[in-house]
């Protein structure tokens, strides 16, 4: 585990699954295609694309060792699997979306099971996570308040609703740090838990 700059510092942390370079490249191509069609969203940088398992908020650096140990113990017997990334959708009404995402088809049930294992481990440490059901997805963009998509947005969304972006191995779970910067968040790895297989 990487050491934080100060044990007492608060680190904004989350647990995630990465996607392979091929999937990331295809999603970046989609983002560029949508930009060219006049979709003016706040795009997630391709290097930051991931599937969030849990957002922990601000965590004292002193808690990182127990977090890493709990995740490692919980995932000891969890096997690797493959997730197919496909489909474009949004949270919020289609004409006033809040978040644009790419979905998961094959491997979605395994991701839901993985998230439940992670959630149980974090609950054992006293973390309170979102109550809503976990829906595996990658956030591609966020929509700033007051900014609407172009008039042809429903047609654009329908065009890419079943688009396939490739398969990615799910072979480790990551404890990540998020640092908010004017140009967008920067993520760094705090701890990785390899899965079996």
Backbone as CSV, one residue per row, in Angstrom:
resi,resn,N_x,N_y,N_z,CA_x,CA_y,CA_z,C_x,C_y,C_z
1,UNK,0.844,-1.194,0.000,0.000,0.000,0.000,0.873,1.235,0.000
2,UNK,0.542,2.208,-0.840,1.297,3.447,-0.874,1.026,4.249,0.386
3,UNK,2.046,4.895,0.932,1.886,5.676,2.157,1.379,7.066,1.833
4,UNK,0.353,7.552,2.533,-0.103,8.922,2.323,0.929,9.896,2.857
5,UNK,0.819,11.171,2.407,1.819,12.129,2.847,1.731,12.432,4.333
6,UNK,0.580,12.229,4.954,0.435,12.418,6.394,-0.624,11.456,6.894
7,UNK,-0.299,10.707,7.957,-1.252,9.737,8.480,-2.541,10.389,8.946
8,UNK,-2.474,11.664,9.373,-3.661,12.327,9.897,-4.456,13.045,8.811
9,UNK,-3.894,13.116,7.590,-4.575,13.818,6.506,-5.843,13.074,6.104
10,UNK,-6.847,13.843,5.677,-8.066,13.239,5.150,-7.884,13.001,3.657
11,UNK,-8.175,11.791,3.234,-8.055,11.426,1.834,-9.433,11.084,1.293
12,UNK,-9.813,11.690,0.184,-11.084,11.348,-0.464,-10.876,10.024,-1.188
13,UNK,-11.584,8.995,-0.735,-11.286,7.645,-1.218,-12.515,6.967,-1.810
14,UNK,-12.250,6.016,-2.711,-13.322,5.193,-3.261,-12.759,3.839,-3.649
15,UNK,-13.645,2.862,-3.815,-13.267,1.516,-4.230,-13.800,1.313,-5.640
16,UNK,-12.954,0.766,-6.515,-13.331,0.702,-7.926,-12.743,-0.530,-8.604
17,UNK,-13.225,-0.739,-9.829,-12.676,-1.735,-10.748,-12.237,-0.972,-11.988
18,UNK,-11.030,-1.241,-12.445,-10.520,-0.583,-13.649,-11.039,-1.281,-14.900
19,UNK,-10.912,-0.613,-16.034,-11.210,-1.245,-17.323,-9.928,-1.252,-18.148
20,UNK,-9.844,-2.190,-19.082,-8.625,-2.344,-19.874,-8.468,-1.185,-20.860
21,UNK,-7.263,-1.074,-21.408,-6.957,0.030,-22.318,-7.831,0.009,-23.565
22,UNK,-8.132,-1.185,-24.078,-8.948,-1.268,-25.295,-10.340,-0.679,-25.064
23,UNK,-10.970,-1.040,-23.962,-12.293,-0.496,-23.644,-12.203,1.011,-23.416
24,UNK,-11.192,1.428,-22.682,-11.015,2.863,-22.423,-10.866,3.635,-23.736
25,UNK,-10.105,3.062,-24.683,-9.890,3.708,-25.982,-11.210,3.826,-26.745
26,UNK,-12.010,2.763,-26.739,-13.289,2.804,-27.456,-14.252,3.813,-26.837
27,UNK,-14.236,3.906,-25.519,-15.108,4.877,-24.851,-14.630,6.304,-25.124
28,UNK,-13.321,6.504,-25.185,-12.787,7.830,-25.526,-13.194,8.219,-26.945
29,UNK,-13.194,7.243,-27.861,-13.646,7.505,-29.236,-15.112,7.924,-29.249
30,UNK,-15.935,7.245,-28.430,-17.345,7.608,-28.345,-17.497,9.027,-27.810
31,UNK,-16.765,9.364,-26.767,-16.834,10.720,-26.223,-16.522,11.748,-27.312
32,UNK,-15.499,11.478,-28.108,-15.116,12.416,-29.170,-16.200,12.498,-30.242
33,UNK,-16.795,11.371,-30.597,-17.890,11.386,-31.584,-19.058,12.223,-31.086
34,UNK,-19.382,12.105,-29.795,-20.495,12.879,-29.236,-20.147,14.362,-29.157
35,UNK,-18.897,14.671,-28.832,-18.465,16.078,-28.838,-18.675,16.687,-30.221
36,UNK,-18.285,15.936,-31.240,-18.415,16.442,-32.612,-19.870,16.632,-33.015
37,UNK,-20.780,15.937,-32.335,-22.211,16.089,-32.631,-22.849,17.170,-31.768
38,UNK,-22.035,17.947,-31.068,-22.539,19.089,-30.315,-22.981,18.782,-28.904
39,UNK,-22.589,17.620,-28.368,-22.951,17.279,-26.990,-21.925,17.930,-26.062
40,UNK,-22.352,18.937,-25.302,-21.443,19.741,-24.471,-21.575,19.360,-23.004
41,UNK,-21.150,18.148,-22.671,-21.179,17.685,-21.292,-19.803,17.873,-20.658
42,UNK,-19.717,17.644,-19.363,-18.424,17.647,-18.661,-17.879,16.223,-18.739
43,UNK,-16.994,15.991,-19.693,-16.542,14.641,-20.006,-15.520,14.147,-18.988
44,UNK,-15.639,12.892,-18.606,-14.654,12.255,-17.734,-13.421,11.952,-18.580
45,UNK,-12.246,12.299,-18.076,-11.005,12.008,-18.801,-10.877,10.496,-18.999
46,UNK,-10.496,10.060,-20.196,-10.401,8.611,-20.456,-9.574,7.849,-19.427
47,UNK,-8.489,8.437,-18.938,-7.658,7.754,-17.932,-8.399,7.543,-16.617
48,UNK,-9.483,8.307,-16.393,-10.229,8.215,-15.142,-11.445,7.287,-15.220
49,UNK,-11.683,6.676,-16.363,-12.860,5.815,-16.520,-12.698,4.544,-15.683
50,UNK,-13.733,4.216,-14.915,-13.694,3.052,-14.026,-15.121,2.712,-13.606
51,UNK,-15.285,1.587,-12.933,-16.571,1.207,-12.342,-16.445,1.402,-10.836
52,UNK,-17.201,2.335,-10.293,-17.147,2.608,-8.857,-17.931,1.549,-8.092
53,UNK,-17.289,0.961,-7.086,-17.950,0.016,-6.184,-18.515,0.735,-4.962
54,UNK,-17.749,1.690,-4.438,-18.168,2.400,-3.223,-17.408,3.711,-3.125
55,UNK,-18.117,4.769,-2.769,-17.478,6.055,-2.502,-17.428,6.232,-0.992
56,UNK,-16.235,6.438,-0.461,-16.037,6.484,0.987,-16.000,7.900,1.547
57,UNK,-15.823,8.887,0.694,-15.704,10.260,1.188,-14.328,10.491,1.784
58,UNK,-14.240,11.421,2.722,-12.961,11.767,3.342,-12.616,10.760,4.435
59,UNK,-11.479,10.111,4.276,-11.035,9.054,5.191,-9.687,9.458,5.788
60,UNK,-9.536,9.384,7.115,-8.223,9.660,7.708,-7.181,8.681,7.192
61,UNK,-5.979,9.175,6.926,-4.903,8.311,6.461,-4.621,7.164,7.410
62,UNK,-4.888,7.375,8.695,-4.649,6.322,9.691,-5.539,5.102,9.476
63,UNK,-6.641,5.259,8.730,-7.561,4.142,8.519,-7.224,3.318,7.280
64,UNK,-6.283,3.784,6.488,-5.974,3.074,5.247,-5.492,1.638,5.472
65,UNK,-4.632,1.379,6.443,-4.210,-0.022,6.633,-5.366,-0.963,6.967
66,UNK,-6.314,-0.524,7.820,-7.432,-1.410,8.146,-8.375,-1.566,6.960
67,UNK,-8.511,-0.503,6.163,-9.329,-0.596,4.950,-8.728,-1.615,3.990
68,UNK,-7.432,-1.503,3.759,-6.753,-2.429,2.852,-6.856,-3.861,3.368
69,UNK,-6.665,-4.049,4.660,-6.728,-5.393,5.241,-8.130,-5.981,5.131
70,UNK,-9.156,-5.164,5.376,-10.537,-5.656,5.316,-10.915,-6.056,3.891
71,UNK,-10.522,-5.257,2.914,-10.830,-5.584,1.524,-10.079,-6.853,1.095
72,UNK,-8.822,-6.942,1.486,-8.027,-8.118,1.126,-8.638,-9.387,1.719
73,UNK,-9.021,-9.332,2.993,-9.611,-10.507,3.648,-10.944,-10.886,3.015
74,UNK,-11.766,-9.880,2.696,-13.101,-10.150,2.140,-13.030,-10.767,0.746
75,UNK,-11.981,-10.435,-0.011,-11.912,-10.849,-1.410,-10.982,-12.034,-1.650
76,UNK,-10.533,-12.663,-0.596,-9.560,-13.759,-0.698,-10.003,-14.861,-1.657
77,UNK,-11.285,-15.207,-1.640,-11.771,-16.321,-2.462,-12.529,-15.864,-3.703
78,UNK,-12.541,-14.568,-3.988,-13.294,-14.053,-5.139,-12.515,-14.284,-6.425
79,UNK,-13.173,-14.896,-7.384,-12.514,-15.259,-8.633,-12.613,-14.136,-9.673
80,UNK,-11.617,-14.104,-10.559,-11.626,-13.174,-11.690,-12.783,-13.510,-12.629
81,UNK,-13.217,-12.526,-13.389,-14.234,-12.749,-14.415,-14.085,-11.672,-15.484
82,UNK,-14.887,-11.768,-16.498,-14.851,-10.798,-17.598,-16.152,-10.018,-17.635
83,UNK,-16.053,-8.732,-17.876,-17.238,-7.886,-18.008,-17.292,-7.316,-19.420
84,UNK,-18.456,-7.408,-20.030,-18.677,-6.813,-21.347,-19.258,-5.418,-21.144
85,UNK,-18.596,-4.421,-21.718,-19.055,-3.035,-21.600,-19.843,-2.702,-22.863
86,UNK,-21.111,-2.357,-22.685,-21.964,-2.095,-23.843,-23.153,-1.248,-23.435
87,UNK,-23.631,-0.462,-24.388,-24.840,0.314,-24.173,-24.561,1.685,-23.584
88,UNK,-25.304,2.652,-24.071,-25.203,4.027,-23.589,-26.529,4.388,-22.939
89,UNK,-26.475,5.034,-21.800,-27.700,5.447,-21.114,-27.441,6.676,-20.263
90,UNK,-28.456,7.119,-19.560,-28.283,8.286,-18.705,-29.128,8.159,-17.450
91,UNK,-28.661,8.793,-16.409,-29.453,8.956,-15.191,-30.168,10.297,-15.302
92,UNK,-31.434,10.281,-14.934,-32.248,11.481,-15.110,-33.065,11.363,-16.381
93,UNK,-34.012,12.276,-16.589,-34.834,12.227,-17.808,-33.964,12.353,-19.055
94,UNK,-34.293,11.629,-20.116,-33.462,11.675,-21.323,-33.210,13.081,-21.855
95,UNK,-34.196,13.973,-21.756,-34.005,15.335,-22.266,-33.305,16.251,-21.261
96,UNK,-33.192,15.789,-20.000,-32.464,16.555,-18.978,-31.593,15.593,-18.164
97,UNK,-30.628,14.982,-18.827,-29.818,13.983,-18.124,-28.899,14.631,-17.090
98,UNK,-28.563,13.852,-16.060,-27.587,14.304,-15.055,-26.233,13.646,-15.291
99,UNK,-26.273,12.379,-15.711,-25.051,11.591,-15.918,-25.228,10.742,-17.169
100,UNK,-24.191,10.697,-17.986,-24.163,9.819,-19.150,-23.251,8.642,-18.823
101,UNK,-23.705,7.416,-19.093,-22.926,6.249,-18.708,-22.876,5.193,-19.806
102,UNK,-21.855,4.330,-19.683,-21.781,3.099,-20.476,-22.114,1.952,-19.528
103,UNK,-22.893,1.008,-20.019,-23.371,-0.065,-19.154,-22.520,-1.320,-19.205
104,UNK,-22.957,-2.316,-18.447,-22.307,-3.619,-18.404,-23.374,-4.667,-18.730
105,UNK,-23.068,-5.560,-19.650,-24.013,-6.641,-19.995,-23.507,-7.917,-19.328
106,UNK,-22.755,-8.737,-20.054,-22.180,-9.937,-19.449,-21.243,-9.528,-18.311
107,UNK,-21.371,-10.199,-17.176,-20.539,-9.874,-16.027,-21.213,-8.938,-15.041
108,UNK,-22.420,-8.441,-15.385,-23.111,-7.503,-14.487,-23.459,-8.172,-13.150
109,UNK,-23.946,-9.421,-13.214,-24.311,-10.115,-11.969,-23.085,-10.353,-11.096
110,UNK,-21.960,-10.691,-11.721,-20.726,-10.893,-10.955,-20.272,-9.583,-10.312
111,UNK,-20.460,-8.468,-11.002,-20.101,-7.169,-10.432,-21.008,-6.803,-9.259
112,UNK,-22.295,-7.125,-9.379,-23.223,-6.880,-8.272,-22.809,-7.697,-7.054
113,UNK,-22.414,-8.954,-7.276,-21.958,-9.806,-6.176,-20.660,-9.264,-5.571
114,UNK,-19.761,-8.799,-6.422,-18.500,-8.219,-5.955,-18.761,-6.977,-5.110
115,UNK,-19.663,-6.135,-5.576,-19.999,-4.925,-4.818,-20.591,-5.272,-3.461
116,UNK,-21.410,-6.312,-3.398,-22.009,-6.723,-2.126,-20.929,-7.176,-1.150
117,UNK,-19.920,-7.873,-1.654,-18.800,-8.307,-0.802,-18.028,-7.107,-0.278
118,UNK,-17.757,-6.158,-1.168,-17.052,-4.932,-0.768,-17.878,-4.157,0.247
119,UNK,-19.178,-4.034,-0.014,-20.077,-3.300,0.891,-20.075,-3.923,2.291
120,UNK,-20.131,-5.249,2.336,-20.148,-5.940,3.625,-18.845,-5.676,4.396
121,UNK,-17.723,-5.719,3.691,-16.437,-5.464,4.341,-16.358,-4.040,4.878
122,UNK,-16.861,-3.085,4.107,-16.805,-1.680,4.534,-17.781,-1.405,5.669
123,UNK,-18.944,-2.053,5.628,-19.919,-1.886,6.714,-19.327,-2.372,8.030
124,UNK,-18.510,-3.424,7.961,-17.863,-3.944,9.156,-16.902,-2.951,9.784
125,UNK,-16.459,-1.969,8.993,-15.576,-0.913,9.502,-16.347,0.349,9.866
126,UNK,-17.671,0.299,9.733,-18.488,1.441,10.117,-18.770,2.440,9.015
127,UNK,-18.417,2.119,7.763,-18.699,3.050,6.665,-20.170,2.952,6.269
128,UNK,-20.800,4.098,6.072,-22.186,4.137,5.596,-22.177,4.488,4.116
129,UNK,-22.642,3.556,3.323,-22.637,3.737,1.878,-24.041,4.066,1.386
130,UNK,-24.129,4.454,0.114,-25.429,4.774,-0.465,-26.370,3.579,-0.355
131,UNK,-27.639,3.872,-0.062,-28.613,2.798,0.127,-29.156,2.276,-1.196
132,UNK,-29.072,3.079,-2.252,-29.689,2.641,-3.512,-28.952,1.445,-4.099
133,UNK,-29.678,0.598,-4.838,-29.070,-0.603,-5.416,-27.922,-0.248,-6.360
134,UNK,-26.928,-1.093,-6.381,-25.763,-0.894,-7.239,-26.097,-1.274,-8.675
135,UNK,-25.823,-0.376,-9.607,-26.004,-0.630,-11.032,-24.641,-0.484,-11.701
136,UNK,-24.023,-1.582,-12.144,-22.686,-1.472,-12.734,-22.679,-0.569,-13.970
137,UNK,-21.800,0.414,-13.975,-21.691,1.341,-15.100,-20.385,2.124,-15.009
138,UNK,-20.026,2.755,-16.094,-18.904,3.684,-16.131,-19.456,5.068,-16.450
139,UNK,-19.192,6.032,-15.625,-19.636,7.399,-15.891,-18.758,7.992,-16.991
140,UNK,-19.395,8.425,-18.083,-18.685,9.031,-19.207,-18.694,10.554,-19.130
141,UNK,-19.767,11.106,-18.554,-19.889,12.562,-18.483,-20.925,12.942,-17.446
142,UNK,-20.774,14.146,-16.934,-21.791,14.730,-16.059,-22.336,15.969,-16.752
143,UNK,-23.579,16.281,-16.458,-24.226,17.414,-17.110,-24.381,18.532,-16.088
144,UNK,-23.771,19.649,-16.365,-23.861,20.772,-15.441,-25.283,21.307,-15.398
145,UNK,-25.725,21.783,-14.218,-27.080,22.336,-14.104,-27.320,23.434,-15.142
146,UNK,-28.478,23.352,-15.781,-28.835,24.363,-16.773,-28.323,24.091,-18.169
147,UNK,-27.452,23.113,-18.315,-26.942,22.791,-19.649,-27.741,21.636,-20.227
148,UNK,-28.348,21.867,-21.364,-29.188,20.845,-22.003,-28.454,20.235,-23.186
149,UNK,-28.746,18.979,-23.487,-28.155,18.364,-24.680,-28.777,18.961,-25.938
150,UNK,-28.208,18.693,-27.101,-28.779,19.214,-28.347,-30.172,18.642,-28.594
151,UNK,-30.978,19.304,-29.422,-32.362,18.847,-29.667,-32.462,17.404,-30.147
152,UNK,-31.460,16.952,-30.895,-31.504,15.579,-31.425,-30.969,14.552,-30.429
153,UNK,-30.831,14.924,-29.165,-30.264,14.035,-28.159,-30.987,12.687,-28.067
154,UNK,-32.330,12.628,-28.040,-32.980,11.306,-27.964,-32.560,10.374,-29.098
155,UNK,-32.382,10.934,-30.307,-31.941,10.111,-31.434,-30.496,9.652,-31.250
156,UNK,-29.653,10.532,-30.722,-28.254,10.175,-30.472,-28.194,9.044,-29.433
157,UNK,-28.956,9.202,-28.368,-28.980,8.202,-27.309,-29.458,6.858,-27.850
158,UNK,-30.504,6.889,-28.692,-31.023,5.648,-29.280,-29.990,5.008,-30.202
159,UNK,-29.238,5.829,-30.912,-28.234,5.318,-31.859,-27.171,4.486,-31.141
160,UNK,-26.796,4.903,-29.930,-25.709,4.228,-29.220,-26.201,3.349,-28.072
161,UNK,-27.509,3.132,-27.987,-28.069,2.404,-26.850,-27.497,0.983,-26.717
162,UNK,-27.180,0.351,-27.839,-26.675,-1.027,-27.801,-25.239,-1.145,-28.308
163,UNK,-24.536,-0.034,-28.377,-23.154,-0.040,-28.858,-22.269,-0.912,-27.956
164,UNK,-21.414,-1.726,-28.566,-20.502,-2.583,-27.800,-19.129,-1.929,-27.723
165,UNK,-18.533,-1.934,-26.535,-17.230,-1.294,-26.323,-16.139,-2.288,-25.955
166,UNK,-16.473,-3.578,-25.910,-15.462,-4.586,-25.665,-15.543,-5.217,-24.284
167,UNK,-14.662,-6.183,-24.077,-14.619,-6.927,-22.815,-13.409,-6.485,-22.000
168,UNK,-13.579,-6.463,-20.696,-12.476,-6.118,-19.812,-12.352,-7.154,-18.702
169,UNK,-11.134,-7.569,-18.372,-10.982,-8.491,-17.252,-11.221,-7.772,-15.932
170,UNK,-11.911,-8.433,-15.031,-12.063,-7.919,-13.663,-11.202,-8.830,-12.800
171,UNK,-9.971,-8.393,-12.568,-9.004,-9.248,-11.884,-8.420,-8.626,-10.627
172,UNK,-8.901,-7.437,-10.259,-8.467,-6.816,-9.009,-9.436,-5.718,-8.616
173,UNK,-9.465,-5.436,-7.340,-10.285,-4.348,-6.795,-9.330,-3.296,-6.247
174,UNK,-9.626,-2.047,-6.529,-8.713,-0.949,-6.229,-9.279,-0.021,-5.159
175,UNK,-8.439,0.322,-4.207,-8.745,1.399,-3.265,-8.034,2.622,-3.815
176,UNK,-8.814,3.649,-4.156,-8.280,4.801,-4.874,-8.440,6.094,-4.075
177,UNK,-7.583,7.034,-4.405,-7.700,8.388,-3.868,-8.128,9.324,-4.986
178,UNK,-9.011,10.260,-4.678,-9.434,11.280,-5.623,-9.035,12.646,-5.082
179,UNK,-8.283,13.387,-5.873,-7.893,14.748,-5.508,-8.575,15.713,-6.473
180,UNK,-9.386,16.613,-5.937,-10.123,17.546,-6.770,-9.217,18.691,-7.205
181,UNK,-9.190,18.931,-8.510,-8.369,19.990,-9.084,-9.216,20.789,-10.058
182,UNK,-8.827,22.036,-10.346,-9.623,22.864,-11.276,-9.831,22.205,-12.641
183,UNK,-8.818,21.458,-13.108,-8.932,20.820,-14.427,-9.638,19.478,-14.372
184,UNK,-10.080,19.075,-13.195,-10.772,17.798,-13.030,-10.067,16.950,-11.997
185,UNK,-10.721,15.890,-11.501,-10.120,15.062,-10.455,-8.915,14.279,-10.959
186,UNK,-7.974,14.068,-10.058,-6.827,13.199,-10.339,-6.915,12.004,-9.403
187,UNK,-6.785,10.815,-9.955,-6.905,9.598,-9.168,-5.533,8.960,-8.977
188,UNK,-5.328,8.375,-7.811,-4.087,7.638,-7.551,-4.424,6.384,-6.746
189,UNK,-3.629,5.364,-6.960,-3.855,4.058,-6.333,-3.320,4.057,-4.911
190,UNK,-4.156,3.611,-3.970,-3.746,3.443,-2.587,-3.446,1.976,-2.269
191,UNK,-4.254,1.076,-2.830,-4.085,-0.350,-2.550,-4.835,-1.151,-3.615
192,UNK,-4.266,-2.269,-4.032,-4.909,-3.156,-5.008,-5.054,-4.547,-4.407
193,UNK,-6.226,-5.135,-4.585,-6.477,-6.504,-4.124,-6.669,-7.395,-5.347
194,UNK,-5.708,-8.258,-5.639,-5.873,-9.165,-6.792,-6.926,-10.224,-6.494
195,UNK,-7.715,-10.562,-7.518,-8.705,-11.619,-7.371,-8.080,-12.960,-7.780
196,UNK,-8.739,-14.042,-7.431,-8.200,-15.384,-7.671,-8.375,-15.750,-9.142
197,UNK,-7.365,-16.387,-9.708,-7.507,-16.835,-11.078,-6.371,-16.413,-11.909
